[in-house]
């Protein structure tokens, strides 16, 4: 397995990080797939100019809460260019953020729709849409430095919410690679873990995918409780 690229500038900025993410072509399979999806499109979005590039994180640069997802959706973020925007997962996520005071509106349809986040930043462990929503371990490793740089810039973090098992494992892998000696943790919805040192508290949730919400595995009440838990810690 190839080693993870380490390209963090000595004096990083949000502008430099976003530029590096958007222009990234590290993973040939993902480059081919994201551009194919952007060209073929979905009939309902035939008049859209798809983003078709890696998607940077979105939100408040002074956030105390970080939400980490899996990857852009083919006709969601890969179309709109903003994390969790334009599909059912985004509707569920931003609805919960609105109800718990982290967003000014419950909808997220496109860049420039007026959505603003307060005290929360939304990102993912992979920045390109993967075939079948499954990035490989090597692709996630290639993307990990971008999450690492976001964590370094988000210097006020107190809580991290991992959405889904891949985000959960990817975030913990990053901490371990950074030298943190972590206890053994098993993915479980509702898990709240206090990590060593000054690491943010970790809260775990099922991913708000259509598969989870339509089957009842993840209900709106279950999801809201995750963010109410985070809100209580921040307010305390």
Buried (B, 14 or more C-beta within 10 A) or exposed (E): EEEBBEEBEEEBEBEEBBEBBBEBEBBEBBBEBBBEBBEEBEEEEEEBEBBBBBBBBBBBEEBBBBBBBBBBBBBBBBBBBBBBBBBBBBBBBBBBBBBBBBBEBEBBBEEEEEBEBBBBBBBBBBBBBBBEBEBBEBBBBBBBBBBBBBBEBBEEBBBBBBBBBBBBBBBBBBBEEEEEEBEEBEBEBEBBBEBEEEBBBBBBBBBBBEBBBEEEEBEEEBBBBBBBBBBEBBEE
